[in-house]
Amino acid sequence: MKYHYQYVSPTSVRIELIPENSRETEQVNALTDLQIDHQKLSTLYQKGIQQYKANALLTKIRFMNFPKVALCSHS
């Protein structure tokens, strides 16, 4: 999975999930089609935030375009 980052403030960043293959595309689409799996989404965005800022901890996810784009707060 690739991640696109857009700086918002010192404690938040906009993250877009970008699937790199058909398996990842199916995984993201499954999150849209089925009931929300908070653990899977949190894991994806936690990985993304750590690639943006190594020791950051994800504290809040606010979806802008569910499930692919979210405003993520971190500490």
N, C-alpha and C positions, 0 to 999 in steps of 0.2 A: 504494500500500500504506500502510495506517495501522499504527501501532505503539502498543501499550499497555505502559506501563512500571510497574514496581513496584520501588522502592528496596529493596536487600537489604543492601548495605554500601558503604563509600566506593569500592570497586573492583569491585562487581558489581551487576547489575540483572537483574530478570526481564523478558523481552520476549516479548510475544505478537504474532504477525503477524496482521493483520486485513485480508483482501483487500477491496478497495472495488468491484470489478466482476467479471463472469464470467471475463474473461481472467485476472485475478490469482488467482481461485479455482481455475481450471484449472491455473495454474502451480504453485500450492502442492500441489494434489492430485496432480499429475504427480510431484512430489518424493516423495510417499508411495508411489505405485504402482510407480515404476521404481527402479532402483538409486540409491543415495544419490549426489547430485551435490554434493560438498562445496563446489565453487567457487560455485555458485548460492546455496546456503544461506549461506555465509560472506558473500557480497555483500549479501544481504538483511539479515542481522543487523548487518553493518558499517554499512549505511545507517541502520538503526534506532538503533544506539549513537551515531552521530554526531548524530542529531537530538536525542537525550537529552542528550549532552554533546559540544559541537562538535569538540573536538580529541582526543577519546578514540580509542584504537586497540583494537580487539577482540583479546583475547589467548586466550580459551578459550570454547567453547560446550558446555554440558552440557544435553542435551534433557530436558525434563520431560514433554512431550507432543509427540512427533515428528510433523511438522516445525514445528508452529505455536507452541510455547512452549519457551523455553530460558532457562537461567540463563547470562548472559553476563558474563564477566570482562573488565575493560578496564584500560588504563593511561593 
